[in-house]
Amino acid sequence: MLRRIALRPVGAAHINALGPGTPRQPSAPPAALHGSSPAAAAAAAGARAVDLDGLRAEAARVFSRASKRLEKARARAAACEQRKAELLADPAPSDADLMALPNCDELAAQEAGEGEREAALGRLVEMLAEVDGPAHPRAGRAIELAAELQVNDFPPERPPPAPRKPKGPPASKGPRLPYRTYVSAGGAEIRVGRTAAENDRLSCDAEHRDADDWWMHASGCPGSHVVIRASTLADGELPREVEVDAAMLATKYSKANPGGTVAVTLCRARQVRKPAGAKPGLVQLSGAVRVVKVAWSKEQHRLDRLEATAQPPSGQA
């Protein structure tokens, strides 16, 4: 494998136009370079053969990039001059506009520098198009110009590919929450359990409900436990609108027959406890318990609004 090093200025006698299957010719030793200084002989002896085809390809690539850089630099400089002219024409420009104006002289200098490099690279591309081999009279100058412009006869190494992102939904930032969250009238938060085990956590774990929260469940049938967060209610009072919204969610996520009127149990969360040895989802209520009745067909329109606010059970409480 050829060892690639930075190009050095060399004479045409030391250029080997590499084509497929063409062997490289060794450089002449310093003693064979008659009439040259020791420094020049050492430089020529240390120079390697140049792949002219590779140099043409790399010069064309670098020239294309330089043209794009020049175009952007030209656009930045023109925009700066236009903005400066607008501010000069303004009888009372604001300090903020004046401070935001870039240094147009610096942008013009950048444009000039990019233009000089692009022009030199263009000359290199044209010169290499004429050079058909190491014996061409302009071959040596083409190699020297390539070295001055830091253009090699091989492309730069590509960075390693970025690691692929794992497929599927993004990982949760924390343990799965035992409920979905809905927003009712006035910004009241309603939490709805999804499984029997999640119902237990929502109803009995102080991490997910406060003692003053309101608790609801469709009466006489399996279904989700529903908690209305008291901290999200104005003055701590439970409005009728929020009460009916929560009752409709309790009905939807239950085995209740939605054909007519559905009874939903309502009490404070402090009145809910888990009996020892009870199966998942089964709780016991104490104290005063109220029953809220909702007409499914009349109140069903609420569900579209509530579902539009639903947040999935992920992340931290």
Backbone torsions as a table, in degrees:
resi	resn	phi	psi	omega
1	MET	NA	136.3	-178.4
2	LEU	-72.8	139.0	176.6
3	ARG	-87.7	118.9	-176.6
4	ARG	-89.0	128.1	177.2
5	ILE	-133.6	170.0	-179.8
6	ALA	-64.2	144.8	-178.9
7	LEU	-68.4	145.7	174.0
8	ARG	-121.6	149.6	175.1
9	PRO	-61.8	126.2	180.0
10	VAL	-136.4	164.7	176.4
11	GLY	-84.4	165.4	-178.3
12	ALA	-61.5	-28.6	-178.8
13	ALA	-65.4	-20.3	-177.3
14	HIS	-106.7	13.7	178.0
15	ILE	-98.8	127.7	178.4
16	ASN	-115.8	106.6	178.2
17	ALA	-69.3	109.2	-173.9
18	LEU	-88.6	117.8	170.7
19	GLY	-114.0	176.2	179.1
20	PRO	-58.2	123.3	176.6
21	GLY	80.8	5.0	-179.3
22	THR	-89.4	118.8	-179.1
23	PRO	-73.7	149.6	175.9
24	ARG	-75.8	146.5	177.4
25	GLN	-99.1	131.0	-179.8
26	PRO	-64.9	145.4	178.0
27	SER	-69.8	149.3	179.7
28	ALA	-70.4	144.2	178.1
29	PRO	-68.4	159.4	-178.2
30	PRO	-54.6	-35.0	-176.3
31	ALA	-65.2	-23.2	-176.7
32	ALA	-86.3	-7.0	-177.3
33	LEU	-91.7	86.6	-177.2
34	HIS	-74.2	140.7	174.7
35	GLY	79.0	8.5	179.8
36	SER	-111.6	155.4	179.5
37	SER	-72.7	159.2	177.3
38	PRO	-58.1	-38.2	-179.2
39	ALA	-66.1	-42.6	179.7
40	ALA	-67.0	-37.9	179.1
41	ALA	-64.4	-41.0	179.9
42	ALA	-65.8	-39.7	179.9
43	ALA	-64.9	-42.5	-180.0
44	ALA	-66.8	-37.8	-179.2
45	ALA	-67.6	-33.3	-178.3
46	GLY	-82.9	-13.3	-178.6
47	ALA	-72.9	147.5	179.0
48	ARG	-102.6	168.5	175.7
49	ALA	-69.8	147.7	-176.1
50	VAL	-109.6	135.6	176.8
51	ASP	-84.7	100.2	-176.1
52	LEU	-63.5	-38.6	178.3
53	ASP	-63.2	-43.5	177.7
54	GLY	-64.5	-36.8	179.6
55	LEU	-66.6	-39.6	177.6
56	ARG	-61.1	-45.8	-178.3
57	ALA	-63.7	-43.7	-178.3
58	GLU	-69.8	-37.1	178.0
59	ALA	-63.5	-40.6	178.4
60	ALA	-64.4	-39.1	179.8
61	ARG	-66.2	-46.3	-178.8
62	VAL	-66.3	-37.3	178.3
63	PHE	-63.6	-40.8	178.8
64	SER	-62.1	-43.2	178.6
65	ARG	-65.6	-39.0	179.7
66	ALA	-65.3	-36.1	178.3
67	SER	-64.3	-39.5	178.5
68	LYS	-67.9	-40.7	178.3
69	ARG	-63.2	-40.2	179.0
70	LEU	-64.2	-41.8	179.6
71	GLU	-59.9	-43.3	179.6
72	LYS	-68.1	-41.7	179.0
73	ALA	-63.3	-38.6	179.3
74	ARG	-65.1	-40.2	179.8
75	ALA	-66.8	-40.5	179.0
76	ARG	-63.9	-43.5	-179.3
77	ALA	-65.2	-41.2	-179.8
78	ALA	-65.8	-41.0	179.1
79	ALA	-64.2	-37.8	178.9
80	CYS	-65.1	-44.4	180.0
81	GLU	-64.3	-38.9	178.9
82	GLN	-64.5	-42.9	179.7
83	ARG	-66.7	-36.9	178.2
84	LYS	-64.1	-40.3	178.7
85	ALA	-64.4	-37.8	178.4
86	GLU	-64.4	-41.5	-179.8
87	LEU	-69.0	-35.9	177.6
88	LEU	-66.3	-32.4	179.4
89	ALA	-78.8	-16.5	179.6
90	ASP	-79.7	122.7	-178.3
91	PRO	-66.8	-24.3	-178.4
92	ALA	-142.5	70.4	179.4
93	PRO	-68.2	146.8	-179.6
94	SER	-76.0	155.4	177.6
95	ASP	-62.3	-35.9	-179.3
96	ALA	-64.0	-41.0	178.8
97	ASP	-67.0	-39.4	179.2
98	LEU	-66.8	-40.2	179.4
99	MET	-68.0	-31.3	-177.7
100	ALA	-77.8	-12.9	-178.8
101	LEU	-71.5	125.1	177.9
102	PRO	-67.5	172.2	175.8
103	ASN	-80.4	103.1	-176.0
104	CYS	-65.5	-31.8	179.1
105	ASP	-65.3	-41.4	178.0
106	GLU	-64.2	-41.4	179.1
107	LEU	-65.6	-36.8	177.2
108	ALA	-66.0	-38.8	177.8
109	ALA	-65.7	-39.5	177.0
110	GLN	-63.0	-41.0	178.0
111	GLU	-61.6	-42.5	180.0
112	ALA	-63.9	-42.5	178.9
113	GLY	-63.3	-43.6	178.0
114	GLU	-64.2	-36.2	179.3
115	GLY	-66.3	-40.4	178.9
116	GLU	-64.2	-42.7	-179.6
117	ARG	-67.4	-40.8	-179.8
118	GLU	-63.8	-38.8	179.1
119	ALA	-66.3	-41.7	179.2
120	ALA	-65.0	-40.6	177.7
121	LEU	-66.1	-34.5	176.2
122	GLY	-63.5	-40.5	177.0
123	ARG	-64.0	-38.6	179.3
124	LEU	-63.8	-43.1	179.2
125	VAL	-61.6	-44.2	179.1
126	GLU	-64.2	-41.3	-179.0
127	MET	-64.2	-44.0	-179.4
128	LEU	-67.4	-27.2	177.2
129	ALA	-66.8	-27.5	178.9
130	GLU	-83.5	-29.9	-175.2
131	VAL	-75.3	114.0	-178.5
132	ASP	-104.9	4.3	179.3
133	GLY	172.9	175.5	-176.9
134	PRO	-66.1	-20.3	-178.2
135	ALA	-84.5	-6.7	-178.1
136	HIS	-65.1	139.5	-175.6
137	PRO	-64.1	-21.0	-179.1
138	ARG	-100.3	5.6	-177.3
139	ALA	-62.9	-46.9	-178.3
140	GLY	-61.1	-43.7	-179.4
141	ARG	-65.8	-35.9	178.7
142	ALA	-62.4	-41.3	179.2
143	ILE	-66.8	-40.5	178.7
144	GLU	-62.9	-43.8	180.0
145	LEU	-64.8	-38.7	177.6
146	ALA	-61.6	-40.9	178.6
147	ALA	-65.6	-40.4	178.9
148	GLU	-62.3	-36.8	-178.8
149	LEU	-89.4	2.5	178.8
150	GLN	59.5	45.1	176.1
151	VAL	-107.3	120.0	179.2
152	ASN	-92.7	176.7	177.6
153	ASP	-99.7	23.7	176.4
154	PHE	-150.7	148.2	-178.2
155	PRO	-71.4	157.9	177.5
156	PRO	-67.3	155.5	178.7
157	GLU	-67.2	137.3	178.4
158	ARG	-80.7	142.3	176.3
159	PRO	-67.1	153.7	178.9
160	PRO	-61.7	147.4	-179.3
161	PRO	-62.7	145.4	178.5
162	ALA	-67.9	146.3	179.1
163	PRO	-61.1	141.3	-179.1
164	ARG	-72.0	143.4	176.7
165	LYS	-76.0	139.1	178.7
166	PRO	-63.6	142.0	179.1
167	LYS	-75.9	162.1	177.9
168	GLY	97.0	179.1	-178.7
169	PRO	-67.3	152.2	178.9
170	PRO	-61.8	147.8	-179.1
171	ALA	-66.0	144.6	179.2
172	SER	-67.8	145.9	179.6
173	LYS	-79.1	-5.8	-179.5
174	GLY	-167.7	-175.6	179.4
175	PRO	-63.5	149.8	-178.9
176	ARG	-63.7	131.3	177.4
177	LEU	-76.5	148.7	-175.4
178	PRO	-85.9	28.6	-177.7
179	TYR	-162.8	161.1	165.9
180	ARG	-99.8	151.8	-178.6
181	THR	-111.6	135.4	176.2
182	TYR	-125.6	156.8	179.1
183	VAL	-117.6	124.1	-178.8
184	SER	-99.8	-168.4	-178.7
185	ALA	-59.2	138.5	178.7
186	GLY	72.7	11.3	178.7
187	GLY	84.7	11.2	178.6
188	ALA	-65.1	136.4	-178.2
189	GLU	-95.7	130.9	178.5
190	ILE	-120.4	127.3	179.0
191	ARG	-108.8	133.9	-176.1
192	VAL	-125.8	119.4	175.3
193	GLY	-69.8	159.1	-176.7
194	ARG	-116.7	-32.7	-179.1
195	THR	-125.8	169.5	-179.8
196	ALA	-60.6	-44.2	179.6
197	ALA	-65.3	-38.9	178.4
198	GLU	-67.9	-34.9	176.0
199	ASN	-59.2	-42.2	178.8
200	ASP	-60.2	-45.6	-178.7
201	ARG	-65.9	-43.1	-179.1
202	LEU	-64.9	-41.1	-173.3
203	SER	-82.7	-29.2	-170.3
204	CYS	-117.4	-12.2	-177.9
205	ASP	-94.9	120.3	-178.5
206	ALA	-63.1	-14.7	177.6
207	GLU	-68.1	-26.0	-173.5
208	HIS	-113.7	-6.1	176.7
209	ARG	-154.3	152.6	176.0
210	ASP	-101.1	159.8	-178.2
211	ALA	-61.3	-31.9	-177.7
212	ASP	-84.0	-6.0	178.7
213	ASP	-63.9	157.7	176.5
214	TRP	-94.6	141.7	-176.5
215	TRP	-121.5	137.7	-178.8
216	MET	-137.7	154.1	178.3
217	HIS	-162.5	137.2	177.0
218	ALA	-61.0	127.9	-173.4
219	SER	-73.4	138.5	170.2
220	GLY	72.5	16.9	179.1
221	CYS	-155.8	157.0	176.5
222	PRO	-65.0	149.7	177.7
223	GLY	173.2	178.3	-177.9
224	SER	-73.5	145.5	170.3
225	HIS	-83.5	141.4	-176.7
226	VAL	-124.3	133.3	179.4
227	VAL	-123.7	128.9	174.6
228	ILE	-102.1	120.1	-176.2
229	ARG	-72.7	115.1	-178.6
230	ALA	-64.1	-30.2	-178.2
231	SER	-67.1	-15.7	179.9
232	THR	-99.1	4.1	-179.9
233	LEU	-97.9	139.2	177.9
234	ALA	-66.9	125.8	179.3
235	ASP	60.8	14.4	178.7
236	GLY	73.0	3.4	-179.8
237	GLU	-87.8	146.5	-179.9
238	LEU	-95.6	104.6	-179.8
239	PRO	-68.9	155.3	179.1
240	ARG	-61.4	-38.8	-179.1
241	GLU	-61.2	-44.9	179.7
242	VAL	-67.2	-39.8	179.4
243	GLU	-59.5	-45.4	-179.5
244	VAL	-70.4	-39.0	176.5
245	ASP	-56.9	-48.7	-178.7
246	ALA	-65.6	-38.2	178.4
247	ALA	-64.1	-37.0	178.1
248	MET	-67.8	-37.1	176.1
249	LEU	-67.0	-40.3	177.5
250	ALA	-63.0	-35.6	178.7
251	THR	-71.3	-45.0	-178.4
252	LYS	-59.7	-43.9	-177.4
253	TYR	-96.3	52.2	177.3
254	SER	-148.2	177.2	177.5
255	LYS	-92.3	10.0	-178.8
256	ALA	-65.3	147.8	176.7
257	ASN	-78.8	113.0	-175.5
258	PRO	-82.5	13.2	-175.8
259	GLY	-70.0	-28.9	-176.9
260	GLY	-132.6	-129.4	179.5
261	THR	-92.9	133.8	-177.5
262	VAL	-114.5	133.8	177.1
263	ALA	-92.8	132.1	-178.8
264	VAL	-126.1	128.1	180.0
265	THR	-75.1	139.8	-179.9
266	LEU	-135.1	129.5	174.6
267	CYS	-158.0	-179.7	175.4
268	ARG	-81.5	152.9	-179.3
269	ALA	-64.2	-26.9	179.1
270	ARG	-66.5	-17.9	-178.9
271	GLN	-86.9	0.3	-177.0
272	VAL	-105.4	128.8	175.6
273	ARG	-141.3	161.1	-178.6
274	LYS	-100.3	115.1	177.0
275	PRO	-65.6	146.7	178.4
276	ALA	-61.6	130.9	177.1
277	GLY	78.3	2.2	-179.6
278	ALA	-72.0	149.9	-179.5
279	LYS	-71.2	161.3	-178.2
280	PRO	-55.9	137.9	177.5
281	GLY	88.7	-13.0	-178.9
282	LEU	-92.9	123.9	179.9
283	VAL	-129.4	168.9	-179.9
284	GLN	-122.9	136.1	-178.9
285	LEU	-105.8	148.7	178.5
286	SER	-134.5	159.6	177.9
287	GLY	77.3	-164.0	-177.0
288	ALA	-73.1	125.7	-180.0
289	VAL	-122.1	134.0	-179.5
290	ARG	-109.0	153.8	177.8
291	VAL	-115.5	126.2	177.1
292	VAL	-104.4	128.0	179.6
293	LYS	-107.9	131.9	-179.9
294	VAL	-126.6	139.2	175.8
295	ALA	-89.7	110.9	-173.3
296	TRP	-55.9	-50.9	-175.7
297	SER	-64.3	-31.9	-178.5
298	LYS	-78.1	-35.5	-173.6
299	GLU	-103.7	2.8	-174.7
300	GLN	-61.3	-27.1	-177.7
301	HIS	-60.9	-21.2	-179.3
302	ARG	-66.1	-29.1	-171.6
303	LEU	-65.4	-37.2	178.8
304	ASP	-60.6	-43.1	178.6
305	ARG	-64.6	-42.3	-178.3
306	LEU	-68.9	-42.7	-179.0
307	GLU	-64.3	-28.0	178.3
308	ALA	-66.9	-18.2	-179.6
309	THR	-101.0	1.5	-171.7
310	ALA	-63.5	136.7	173.4
311	GLN	-116.4	130.2	-176.3
312	PRO	-66.6	160.1	-178.2
313	PRO	-79.5	73.0	178.4
314	SER	-137.2	158.9	178.1
315	GLY	84.7	-164.6	-175.1
316	GLN	-99.9	153.6	177.6
317	ALA	-71.9	NA	NA
